[in-house]
Amino acid sequence: MKVPFYGHVRQYHNLKAELDKAITDVLESGAYVMGPTLTRFESELAAYHGAKHAIGVNSGTDGLWLVLMALGIGAGDEVITTSNTFFATAEAIWIAGATAVLVDSDPKTNNIDTTKIEAAITPKTKAIIPVHLYGQCAEMDKVAAIAKKHNLRVIEDNAQSIDAAGANFKIGELSDAVSLSFIIQKNLGTFGDGGAVVTNNPDIAAEVKRLRNHGSTKRSVHSYGFNSRLDDIHAGILSVKLKHITKWSDRRREIAAMYTKALKGTALTLPTELPGYRHVYHLYVVEIAGGKRDAFLSWLEGEGIDAKCHYPIAIHQQAGYPWGKGARIVGPLTNNERNAANCISLPMFPELTQEEIDYTIEKVLEGVKKFA
Ligand SMILES: *Cc1c(COP(=O)(O)O)cnc(C)c1O
């Protein structure tokens, strides 16, 4: 049996009639860029978040640096995040011209360790970017309290966890802005690239809107800006898919519960759900200690299971990061390095079948005996 890592085509087939119609509607309308389908999706996304503004952009990476620029954060400024995230979080800080300051993550959640933030603050610090990694919100209440005390901005990197929530906060409630990614492999994914900024702050919204469209607020009038728009065809696709996101997250949680029930008590470290949090399992990440991760992974692959690592090289371990442009490590980054060495992401998407889930569990249990 083969168990794939992604269910993109299955999801397309399940929604084929709706998606094909959404695409055809845009094609027939002739309005492909900054048209009414984009505007409609932006309203739906804002309403979904209970937020005032949503602005479609070209990617989750662009969403992050557009917000940094909208806030005037750039050269000479520092932005705190963790190195246990996708490369783009730090990359966006660098694109904005600022310095990424990397701290450790929490050993249970693998999200930013909020007890490590204050030691990283200097007079140059302007913002914190907590990442909602793997489907679980960072501890935003704690991040927001630190930000308030030190007068810092907070931007949520929510590329991975749309539809997640904290115990007593919603995404977007305790920050200046949220950046989302809609690249196909994310929980809400289009057939290509896409992203959005969600915010309650009218100044950030207006500035991101201006910056994404060549610095223009009025036809033919421009100032400094970029081209980072979300195409209407993607907005149409996302508008269809947004209606299914809660059901998909519930199914991800159901699959995660099956994995957890079957794998608890083994030598694997399993994901931790913080009390009261809604974890939406963008990824179901287990850890295997003892240096056998790569052997375990290739064995699983041989058994037909497409498992992966997120992320085998933490950002501070990347030789290719533009270190010369400045980045600061406030270490030790013990947990980030442990997670990078030990992590395995099991197949996780709403369209997985019961047979595939059972087979994955059977093989993981067999593998643990061999490799743990
Ligand atoms: C995917 C991802 C991004 C980047 O999103 P793109 O749309 O690919 O630019 C940023 N941060 C995290 C945590 C991600 O997972």
The ligand as an SDF file (V2000), in Angstrom:
LIG
                    3D

 15 15  0  0  0  0  0  0  0  0999 V2000
    4.6610   28.2800    4.1690 C   0  0  0  0  0  0  0  0  0  0  0  0
    5.2100   29.1580    5.2350 C   0  0  0  0  0  0  0  0  0  0  0  0
    5.5900   30.4870    4.9780 C   0  0  0  0  0  0  0  0  0  0  0  0
    5.6790   31.0480    3.6040 C   0  0  0  0  0  0  0  0  0  0  0  0
    4.5230   31.0560    2.8860 O   0  0  0  0  0  0  0  0  0  0  0  0
    4.5990   31.1870    1.2860 P   0  0  0  0  0  0  0  0  0  0  0  0
    3.2020   31.4200    0.8930 O   0  0  0  0  0  0  0  0  0  0  0  0
    5.1760   29.9080    0.7750 O   0  0  0  0  0  0  0  0  0  0  0  0
    5.4830   32.3480    0.9920 O   0  0  0  0  0  0  0  0  0  0  0  0
    5.9760   31.2750    6.0390 C   0  0  0  0  0  0  0  0  0  0  0  0
    6.0180   30.8020    7.2940 N   0  0  0  0  0  0  0  0  0  0  0  0
    5.6740   29.5310    7.5800 C   0  0  0  0  0  0  0  0  0  0  0  0
    5.7070   29.0820    9.0020 C   0  0  0  0  0  0  0  0  0  0  0  0
    5.2810   28.6590    6.5630 C   0  0  0  0  0  0  0  0  0  0  0  0
    4.9400   27.4020    6.8700 O   0  0  0  0  0  0  0  0  0  0  0  0
  1  2  1  0
  2  3  1  0
  2 14  2  0
  3  4  1  0
  3 10  2  0
  4  5  1  0
  5  6  1  0
  6  7  2  0
  6  8  1  0
  6  9  1  0
 10 11  1  0
 11 12  2  0
 12 13  1  0
 12 14  1  0
 14 15  1  0
M  END
$$$$
